Amino acid sequence: MTTQELLIEEIKKAPEPVVKEVYDFLRFLREKGDEDSFDGLALSESSLAKDWLCREEDEAWKNL
């Protein structure tokens, strides 16, 4: 039996308040997963590149 099938069987046996709690938790995990995939650094790279990738910036950092 798959994990999904086992979960469905348990849900069928559980009282409604427990089923609601499980449902809320599954939704939370899905939304959390969406947030974990957010990569702000990658998204900001193109907008900051105009400041980072210039001759003046290279000159300022060349001795470090």
Contacts in CASP RR format, 6 or more apart in sequence:
PFRMAT RR
TARGET T0000
AUTHOR 0000-0000-0000
METHOD contacts of the structure
MODEL  1
MTTQELLIEEIKKAPEPVVKEVYDFLRFLREKGDEDSFDGLALSESSLAK
DWLCREEDEAWKNL
1 9 0 8 1.000
11 19 0 8 1.000
11 22 0 8 1.000
14 22 0 8 1.000
51 57 0 8 1.000
END
